[in-house]
Amino acid sequence: MGQVLPAWTPAFAGATGSGASASCLDPCFRRGDGKRGKCFLPGPLLSQGRRGRKAPARGDGKWGKCLLPSPPRKRGSRAAGLTAMPSLLNYRPKILVMRLMDAPSRLWTVASVLQWTFQQFQKRQVDSPRLTAELLLAHVLGCKRIALYLEYERPLEPKELQAYRLLIQRRLRGEPTQYLVGTKEFYQRSFLVDARALIPRPETELLVDLALEKLPNTPKARIADVCTGSGCIALSLALERPEAEIWATDISKEALSLAQENHRLLGGPSNLHWREGNLLEPLLKAAPFSMVVSNPPYLSADEMQNLQREVRFEPSLALYGGKDGMQFLSQIIQQAPRFLGPGGWLLLEIAEGQGEKTTQQLAEAGYVDILLHKDWAGLCRIAQARRA
């Protein structure tokens, strides 16, 4: 086990494995042997100061004694004496020290901390660095993003700065911003998200648009949402079509619990029903349906090997669709005719490159009005078909 540092310690990088070492750019870290070095860390890391005087309570840049451990010093090496840093949460990528208090007397305001974080995220190639910095800070301060610009010169309290540092550290490890703030906007509503389910994507809103376009708001409309995950599709349809009846299924008990939390958060529409089980199987007694919609797992084995680091934090159960990614799409295509009424619609979200296989299987299963819809990036994203 590596040494556990206090929560307020600035983030640093370690190599893989316990006890691995990494150097730090801050002067106080250069020598971990307890000798003099100019320290910019808060007071708790310092013990006795120069000539036995008590170190300042705050990191004011004066001489202090560094208590961090160091490896044995080797003769003739300028690198000797570098502090041996413990690994942090098995963090693999090498990230240099985040010197969030690089000037000890500096007052950190909303504006200055956002600018600093933006620069760090940009250097580490974090997606949307400015937006990410704003979302994390707004989450810490408990306000909307727009409010940050109304309080640009507001100084951050120590507890706020500490919480913000921890979020920055987790984001640099690759953890998705949505999981860090705990919410994601989908179809103009805010949904709870965490590692129990897939993060809703903007392209999935196209699936909701098509479903609403094809079904009128009548009591006769009955919709099944398969592989519901966070419940964003089912809840959006239930709220947009209050006269319709919606059933949603998922094989994951954890995902269903998150969907039910979102159900309560959004007012608990009474026209929505949850069922645990595999694909359409739990809905046999509720059939027939006017429409079946699904955003099933559709990534292939090769795609799973080359996931972005952020996607690796999401549940593989919601991502992996078998060797070619078509496993669950094929099963739904085969099952749906038994659950759809005459003329009932099937809408499926698919991956790039799966359009040809999907349309071929739909045709072989006897569906009509088969069509592929492209997303905003011009990729075939939704397959539609109708039971004859």
C-alpha positions as CSV (number, residue, x, y, z in Angstrom):
1,M,0.0,0.0,0.0
2,G,1.3,3.5,-0.8
3,Q,1.3,6.2,1.8
4,V,-2.0,8.0,2.1
5,L,-1.7,11.7,1.8
6,P,-4.2,14.2,3.2
7,A,-7.1,15.2,1.1
8,W,-5.8,18.7,0.6
9,T,-2.5,17.6,-0.8
10,P,-2.1,18.8,-4.4
11,A,-2.5,16.0,-7.0
12,F,0.6,14.4,-8.4
13,A,1.4,11.5,-10.7
14,G,2.8,8.2,-9.7
15,A,3.7,5.2,-11.9
16,T,1.8,2.0,-11.8
17,G,2.0,0.0,-8.6
18,S,2.6,0.7,-5.0
19,G,5.7,2.5,-4.0
20,A,6.6,3.6,-7.5
21,S,8.4,7.0,-7.6
22,A,7.8,10.1,-9.5
23,S,9.4,13.5,-9.3
24,C,7.7,16.8,-8.5
25,L,8.4,20.2,-9.8
26,D,7.6,22.1,-6.6
27,P,10.8,23.2,-4.8
28,C,9.6,21.7,-1.5
29,F,9.4,18.2,-3.1
30,R,12.9,18.3,-4.7
31,R,14.5,17.2,-1.5
32,G,12.5,14.8,0.6
33,D,15.3,14.5,3.2
34,G,13.9,17.0,5.6
35,K,16.4,19.8,4.7
36,R,15.5,23.3,3.7
37,G,13.4,23.9,0.7
38,K,11.0,26.6,-0.2
39,C,7.5,25.2,0.5
40,F,4.3,26.4,-1.2
41,L,2.1,23.8,0.5
42,P,-0.5,24.6,3.2
43,G,0.8,24.5,6.8
44,P,-0.2,20.9,7.7
45,L,2.7,19.5,5.7
46,L,5.3,21.5,7.7
47,S,6.6,20.8,11.1
48,Q,9.5,22.8,12.5
49,G,10.7,25.8,10.5
50,R,14.2,27.2,10.1
51,R,16.4,27.0,13.2
52,G,13.6,25.4,15.2
53,R,11.1,28.1,14.7
54,K,7.5,26.9,14.1
55,A,6.6,26.9,10.5
56,P,3.9,29.3,9.3
57,A,0.4,28.0,9.6
58,R,-0.1,28.7,5.9
59,G,2.3,28.0,3.0
60,D,3.8,31.4,2.6
61,G,7.0,30.4,0.8
62,K,9.2,30.7,3.8
63,W,11.7,28.1,4.9
64,G,10.2,24.9,6.3
65,K,11.0,21.3,6.9
66,C,9.4,18.9,4.5
67,L,8.0,15.7,6.1
68,L,7.6,13.7,2.9
69,P,9.7,10.6,2.6
70,S,12.7,10.2,0.2
71,P,14.6,7.3,-1.2
72,P,18.3,6.8,-0.3
73,R,20.5,9.4,-1.9
74,K,23.0,8.1,-4.5
75,R,26.4,9.7,-4.9
76,G,27.1,11.6,-8.1
77,S,23.5,11.9,-9.1
78,R,21.7,15.2,-9.3
79,A,18.4,13.3,-9.2
80,A,19.3,11.9,-5.9
81,G,17.0,12.9,-3.0
82,L,13.8,13.0,-5.2
83,T,10.8,12.2,-3.1
84,A,9.4,8.7,-3.5
85,M,5.7,9.3,-4.3
86,P,3.1,6.6,-3.5
87,S,0.8,5.5,-6.2
88,L,-2.6,7.3,-6.1
89,L,-5.6,5.1,-6.8
90,N,-3.5,3.0,-9.2
91,Y,-3.2,6.0,-11.5
92,R,-1.4,5.0,-14.6
93,P,-0.8,8.0,-16.8
94,K,2.1,10.2,-15.7
95,I,0.8,13.6,-14.7
96,L,3.0,16.3,-13.3
97,V,2.2,18.1,-10.1
98,M,-0.9,20.3,-10.1
99,R,0.5,23.4,-8.4
100,L,-2.8,24.9,-7.5
101,M,-1.1,27.1,-4.9
102,D,1.9,28.1,-6.9
103,A,1.9,31.5,-5.3
104,P,1.3,31.2,-1.6
105,S,-0.1,34.7,-1.1
106,R,-2.4,34.5,-4.0
107,L,-6.1,34.8,-3.5
108,W,-7.9,32.2,-5.7
109,T,-11.1,33.6,-7.2
110,V,-13.6,32.0,-9.5
111,A,-11.9,33.7,-12.5
112,S,-8.3,32.7,-11.6
113,V,-9.1,29.1,-10.6
114,L,-11.1,28.6,-13.8
115,Q,-8.2,30.0,-15.9
116,W,-5.7,27.8,-14.2
117,T,-7.8,24.6,-14.5
118,F,-8.5,25.4,-18.2
119,Q,-4.8,25.5,-18.9
120,Q,-4.2,22.2,-17.0
121,F,-7.0,20.4,-18.9
122,Q,-5.8,21.8,-22.2
123,K,-2.3,20.5,-21.6
124,R,-3.6,17.1,-20.7
125,Q,-6.0,17.1,-23.7
126,V,-9.1,16.8,-21.7
127,D,-12.2,17.2,-23.9
128,S,-13.8,20.6,-23.8
129,P,-11.4,21.9,-21.2
130,R,-13.1,25.2,-20.5
131,L,-16.6,23.7,-20.2
132,T,-15.3,20.9,-18.0
133,A,-13.6,23.3,-15.6
134,E,-16.8,25.3,-15.4
135,L,-19.0,22.3,-14.8
136,L,-16.8,21.0,-12.0
137,L,-16.6,24.4,-10.3
138,A,-20.3,25.0,-10.6
139,H,-20.9,21.6,-9.0
140,V,-18.6,22.4,-6.1
141,L,-20.2,25.8,-5.5
142,G,-23.7,24.5,-5.9
143,C,-24.7,26.9,-8.7
144,K,-25.4,27.0,-12.4
145,R,-22.6,27.7,-14.9
146,I,-24.0,31.2,-15.7
147,A,-23.6,32.1,-12.0
148,L,-19.9,31.7,-12.2
149,Y,-19.7,34.7,-14.5
150,L,-21.8,36.8,-12.1
151,E,-19.3,36.1,-9.3
152,Y,-16.1,36.2,-11.2
153,E,-14.1,37.9,-8.5
154,R,-15.5,35.8,-5.6
155,P,-12.8,34.2,-3.6
156,L,-13.0,30.4,-3.0
157,E,-13.2,29.1,0.6
158,P,-10.5,26.5,1.6
159,K,-13.1,23.7,1.6
160,E,-14.3,24.7,-1.8
161,L,-10.8,24.8,-3.2
162,Q,-10.1,21.4,-1.6
163,A,-13.2,19.8,-3.2
164,Y,-12.4,21.3,-6.5
165,R,-8.8,19.9,-6.4
166,L,-10.2,16.4,-5.8
167,L,-12.5,16.7,-8.8
168,I,-9.7,17.9,-11.0
169,Q,-7.6,15.0,-9.9
170,R,-10.3,12.5,-10.7
171,R,-11.0,14.1,-14.1
172,L,-7.3,13.9,-15.0
173,R,-7.5,10.2,-14.2
174,G,-10.1,9.9,-17.0
175,E,-13.3,9.7,-14.9
176,P,-16.1,11.2,-17.0
177,T,-17.3,14.7,-16.0
178,Q,-20.9,13.5,-15.9
179,Y,-20.0,11.0,-13.2
180,L,-18.2,13.6,-11.2
181,V,-21.1,16.0,-11.2
182,G,-23.7,13.3,-11.0
183,T,-26.0,14.6,-13.7
184,K,-26.4,14.8,-17.5
185,E,-28.8,16.9,-19.6
186,F,-31.0,14.8,-22.0
187,Y,-33.9,16.1,-23.9
188,Q,-34.0,19.3,-21.9
189,R,-34.1,17.5,-18.6
190,S,-31.5,16.7,-16.0
191,F,-30.9,13.0,-15.2
192,L,-28.9,11.4,-12.4
193,V,-26.0,9.5,-13.8
194,D,-23.3,7.3,-12.2
195,A,-21.4,4.1,-12.9
196,R,-24.5,2.0,-12.7
197,A,-25.6,2.9,-16.2
198,L,-24.4,4.3,-19.5
199,I,-24.1,8.1,-19.8
200,P,-26.9,9.4,-22.1
201,R,-25.5,10.6,-25.4
202,P,-26.9,13.5,-27.6
203,E,-27.4,11.2,-30.6
204,T,-29.9,9.1,-28.6
205,E,-32.2,12.2,-28.5
206,L,-32.7,11.4,-32.2
207,L,-34.3,8.1,-31.2
208,V,-36.7,10.0,-28.9
209,D,-37.5,12.5,-31.7
210,L,-38.4,9.7,-34.2
211,A,-40.5,7.9,-31.6
212,L,-42.5,11.0,-30.8
213,E,-42.9,11.7,-34.6
214,K,-44.4,8.3,-35.3
215,L,-46.7,8.0,-32.3
216,P,-49.6,10.4,-31.5
217,N,-50.5,11.3,-27.9
218,T,-53.4,8.9,-27.4
219,P,-54.3,6.4,-24.7
220,K,-53.9,3.6,-27.2
221,A,-50.1,4.2,-27.7
222,R,-48.1,1.6,-25.9
223,I,-44.3,1.8,-26.0
224,A,-41.6,-0.7,-24.8
225,D,-38.1,0.7,-24.0
226,V,-35.5,-2.2,-24.0
227,C,-32.2,-1.9,-22.2
228,T,-33.4,1.3,-20.5
229,G,-30.2,2.0,-18.5
230,S,-30.6,5.4,-16.7
231,G,-34.2,5.5,-18.0
232,C,-33.6,8.7,-20.1
233,I,-35.5,7.4,-23.2
234,A,-38.5,5.9,-21.3
235,L,-38.8,8.9,-19.0
236,S,-38.6,11.4,-21.9
237,L,-41.3,9.5,-23.8
238,A,-43.5,9.2,-20.7
239,L,-43.3,13.0,-20.1
240,E,-43.7,14.0,-23.7
241,R,-46.6,11.5,-24.2
242,P,-48.5,11.5,-20.9
243,E,-51.5,9.7,-22.5
244,A,-49.4,6.8,-23.6
245,E,-48.3,3.8,-21.6
246,I,-44.5,3.0,-21.4
247,W,-42.8,-0.1,-20.2
248,A,-39.0,-0.2,-19.7
249,T,-36.7,-3.2,-19.1
250,D,-33.1,-3.8,-18.1
251,I,-31.3,-6.9,-17.1
252,S,-29.2,-4.9,-14.6
253,K,-30.8,-4.4,-11.2
254,E,-28.3,-1.6,-10.5
255,A,-29.3,0.3,-13.7
256,L,-33.0,-0.1,-12.9
257,S,-32.4,1.3,-9.5
258,L,-30.9,4.4,-11.1
259,A,-33.8,4.7,-13.6
260,Q,-36.2,4.6,-10.7
261,E,-34.3,7.3,-8.9
262,N,-34.7,9.4,-12.1
263,H,-38.3,8.5,-12.1
264,R,-38.8,10.0,-8.7
265,L,-36.6,13.0,-9.5
266,L,-38.8,13.9,-12.5
267,G,-42.1,13.7,-10.7
268,G,-42.9,10.0,-11.0
269,P,-45.1,9.9,-14.1
270,S,-47.7,7.2,-13.5
271,N,-47.7,6.0,-17.1
272,L,-44.3,4.4,-16.8
273,H,-43.6,0.9,-15.6
274,W,-40.3,-0.8,-14.9
275,R,-39.4,-4.5,-15.4
276,E,-36.2,-6.4,-14.6
277,G,-35.2,-9.0,-17.2
278,N,-33.5,-9.8,-20.5
279,L,-34.6,-7.7,-23.4
280,L,-38.4,-8.1,-24.2
281,E,-38.9,-11.3,-22.1
282,P,-40.4,-9.5,-19.0
283,L,-43.1,-7.8,-21.2
284,L,-44.9,-10.8,-22.6
285,K,-48.0,-10.1,-20.5
286,A,-48.0,-6.4,-21.4
287,A,-47.9,-7.0,-25.2
288,P,-48.9,-6.0,-27.8
289,F,-47.0,-2.7,-28.2
290,S,-47.4,0.1,-30.7
291,M,-43.6,0.6,-30.7
292,V,-40.4,-1.0,-29.4
293,V,-37.4,1.3,-29.0
294,S,-33.9,0.3,-27.8
295,N,-30.4,1.6,-27.4
296,P,-28.8,-1.8,-26.7
297,P,-25.1,-2.6,-26.2
298,Y,-23.6,-2.6,-29.7
299,L,-19.8,-2.3,-29.4
300,S,-17.8,-5.1,-31.0
301,A,-14.9,-7.0,-29.3
302,D,-12.4,-4.9,-31.3
303,E,-14.0,-1.6,-30.3
304,M,-14.0,-2.7,-26.6
305,Q,-10.2,-3.0,-26.8
306,N,-9.8,0.5,-28.1
307,L,-12.2,2.5,-25.9
308,Q,-11.5,6.0,-24.9
309,R,-10.3,6.2,-21.3
310,E,-13.5,8.0,-20.2
311,V,-15.7,5.2,-21.7
312,R,-13.8,2.6,-19.7
313,F,-15.4,3.9,-16.5
314,E,-18.9,3.0,-17.9
315,P,-20.4,-0.4,-17.3
316,S,-19.2,-3.0,-19.9
317,L,-22.6,-4.6,-19.6
318,A,-24.1,-1.6,-21.3
319,L,-21.4,-1.4,-24.0
320,Y,-20.4,-4.9,-25.2
321,G,-22.6,-6.3,-28.0
322,G,-20.7,-9.5,-28.7
323,K,-17.9,-10.2,-31.2
324,D,-19.4,-8.2,-34.0
325,G,-21.6,-5.9,-31.8
326,M,-24.8,-7.3,-33.3
327,Q,-25.7,-9.9,-30.6
328,F,-28.5,-7.9,-28.9
329,L,-29.6,-6.0,-32.0
330,S,-30.2,-9.4,-33.7
331,Q,-32.1,-10.8,-30.7
332,I,-34.4,-7.8,-30.5
333,I,-35.0,-7.9,-34.3
334,Q,-36.1,-11.6,-33.9
335,Q,-38.2,-11.0,-30.7
336,A,-40.0,-7.8,-31.6
337,P,-42.6,-9.2,-34.1
338,R,-44.1,-11.3,-31.2
339,F,-44.5,-8.1,-29.1
340,L,-45.6,-5.6,-31.7
341,G,-49.1,-5.2,-32.9
342,P,-49.8,-5.0,-36.7
343,G,-48.0,-1.9,-38.1
344,G,-46.0,-1.5,-34.9
345,W,-42.7,0.3,-35.2
346,L,-39.2,-0.9,-34.2
347,L,-36.6,1.8,-33.6
348,L,-33.0,0.8,-32.8
349,E,-29.9,2.8,-32.1
350,I,-26.9,1.2,-33.9
351,A,-23.1,1.8,-34.2
352,E,-21.3,3.2,-37.2
353,G,-20.9,0.5,-39.7
354,Q,-23.8,-1.7,-38.6
355,G,-26.4,-0.2,-40.9
356,E,-26.0,-2.8,-43.7
357,K,-26.2,-5.8,-41.4
358,T,-29.1,-4.3,-39.5
359,T,-31.2,-3.6,-42.6
360,Q,-30.5,-7.0,-44.0
361,Q,-31.6,-8.8,-40.8
362,L,-34.8,-6.6,-40.6
363,A,-35.7,-7.5,-44.2
364,E,-35.1,-11.2,-43.6
365,A,-37.4,-11.0,-40.5
366,G,-40.2,-9.7,-42.6
367,Y,-40.2,-6.0,-41.6
368,V,-41.3,-3.2,-44.0
369,D,-40.6,0.5,-44.3
370,I,-36.9,-0.1,-43.3
371,L,-34.9,3.1,-43.2
372,L,-31.6,4.4,-41.7
373,H,-31.4,7.8,-40.1
374,K,-28.2,9.7,-39.7
375,D,-27.1,11.7,-36.7
376,W,-25.6,15.2,-36.6
377,A,-22.2,13.8,-37.6
378,G,-23.7,12.2,-40.7
379,L,-23.4,8.7,-39.4
380,C,-26.1,6.1,-39.7
381,R,-27.4,6.0,-36.1
382,I,-31.1,4.9,-36.0
383,A,-32.7,2.0,-37.8
384,Q,-36.4,2.0,-38.2
385,A,-38.7,-0.8,-39.4
386,R,-42.4,-1.6,-39.1
387,R,-44.1,-4.9,-38.6
388,A,-46.1,-5.9,-41.7
